[in-house]
Amino acid sequence: MAQGELLLDVQNLSTHFNTEEGIVRAVDRVSFQVYKGQTLGIVGESGCGKSVTAKSIMQIVPKPNGRIVEGKILYHREDGVVDIATLHYQSQEMRELRGNEISMIFQEPMTSLNPVYTIGDQIMEAIQLHQKLDKQAAREKTIEMLAKVGIPSPRERIDRYPHEFSGGMRQRVMIAMALSCSPKLLIADEPTTALDVTVEAQIINLMQDLQDEMGMSIIMITHDLGVIAGIADRVLVMYAGWVVEEGSTEEIFYSAKHPYTQALLQSVPRIGRTGRLNSIKGTVPDLINLPQGWCYFAPRCSHVMDICLENEPPMCALVNGRRVKCWLYQEGEASA
Amino acid sequence: MPLRALGSEQQLTSFVIRRLLYAIPMLILVSFVSFVIINLPPGDYLTTMRQQLESQAGLTREEAMLIAERMAARYGLDRPFMVQYFEWIKGIVTRGDFGYSFHYNRPVSEVLWQRLGWTLLIATTCHMVSVGIGVLVGIFSATHKYSLLDNVFTVLSFLGLSTPNFFLALLIMYYLAFHVKTHVGGLFSTEYVMAPWSWAKFGDFLKHFWVPVFVVGLAGTAQNMRVMRGKLLDVLNSQYVETARAKGLPERVVIFKHAVRNAIQPIIMYLGMSLPFLIQGEVIASIVLNLPPIGPAFHIALVNQDMYLAGSFLLMIAVVLIVGNLLADLLLAWMDPRVRYE
């Protein structure tokens, strides 16, 4: 399929945590691609490995318990391909990527900024770290970025502290910081979850406008299907560390294949629909020492078959680059 | 554009002024309470003196009464309580005169300043040592959680927190006297006590000085270490530390610039409160080590009902508390902009 230029190619990535109770396979053999200028949405319930996938790409998985155990994270730079998975998290090369070519915004705007430094100091810190600008130029750049993300009177606000801003404004500041070095890839980890719906819409629109303007790719992580529908080109559905389905946004929303995706879509409240809201029965399995060799969704699945409990379903590649990890489908099957 | 920067500075300035103004009524209140407390116990120094004159000097009751009354008139002890208080405060504020010590037969200020110097020296040294070592070890422990050294420091800090300092003082004295066979106690060896200052005397002073600093500072060091470790572990889990990492900052900048500045606040707050605590904590250790600071003299003044001396000691401890808290507050406001609001 014509997807344009490849930016990030994640192959078979597994990230594990060693806890006192046992190993947690937070990300389990995950593969996906991000193309230049496009937006990939990653959806799934809490604890399905969305955030850990993002942190693996940034090499900021909490140490010393978490580590990337296998797979490749191939990042396509202008001067060649680099496998992030093999870089040490504190290496010069990784630090030049992190915050510069790949940057990230987080779920909690109220706590994402350091309370003891002005927002200007914090943005300038990133600019001066990655760009050869003197203090005055970095300050001008910061003001420009603040204006770009819609902070009113940025020349005055630049010397304010985070507690003088609302949640929505703080998330704008975070976006300004993340985009200050013109990254090729922006990872947004549930950027609107903690915000009001009206503010949420503003932030999403802002991100789309900035993407049009600056041309970066976005990985949008969320559990909110409405957000994904509005912004993503392609969608990755994750469950218990697995990618269970991938497809274009329309395909996912109008012809979901995986029983989990179908159930997820049915549990979205809609105006006009009466009666009890459908919810997916059961809960996400506890990932600590989870035995392998079966489908983790089987206990909650309405289509469960014997084979689901005996063997792990393979990832089936359907046409149009769609993939689904389910025993109901076969390799090459049409995706209509 | 520097307009806003000025606003931030102004906020800090206004906080400093406000905080300084609050300290004044506090000082007045504290001085009054000190004076009241000193006058609370029944009897006074004159009663004690009269009895001594009668029983030991063999004077008659009338003669003793006469001397006592003369003294009372001279030092204003026969006047109403409030007048005595205002005279005392007037003396302190206008002339630096804290009254007269009946026990030492000298002005209180002489007794006070002579000892206050040593006390402040020991207390501030203890502070600096306990904060410096405590914070550094705390940072190490937090960034190397559950490592062998972290566990070693944890055990040591619990030992340090739970060992009474007079007991530690005795142990060290025993060790120095019987194993190292050196002079212990006091701040100088006998031959230097009266000698003028020289390098040799300074060296001798250092040889003695570390003992009280170690003894008094140990608990504080242990406390600072635990507080720093706990708070830093907390802060290291916070989102803004992850943000700092995600910017691509080197780990040492993440720790020292972003995490430590937020984690050190409880240490600064504790600093303000612990200054007078250190002075009090010195009492027992000072008695054991035979040192000249405030603690033991305060003890003697209380036993003898030497009211002006005891009152002045109490006042100075309270003043140190207020000033310490003031300094801690100002430092905190400088470190954390959120404190500047009230």
Interface residues (C-beta under 8 A of the other chain):
Chain A: M58 I60 Q90 R95 E96 L97 R98 G99 N100 S103 M104 F106 Q107 E108 T111 S112 L113 N114 P115 V116 T118 E125 A126 L129 H130 I143 R155 E156 R157 I158 D159 R160 Y161 H163 M174 M177
Chain B: M1 L3 R4 A5 G7 S8 S238 Q239 Y240 E242 T243 A244 R245 A246 K247 G248 L249 P250 E251 H258 R261 N262 M335 D336 P337 R338
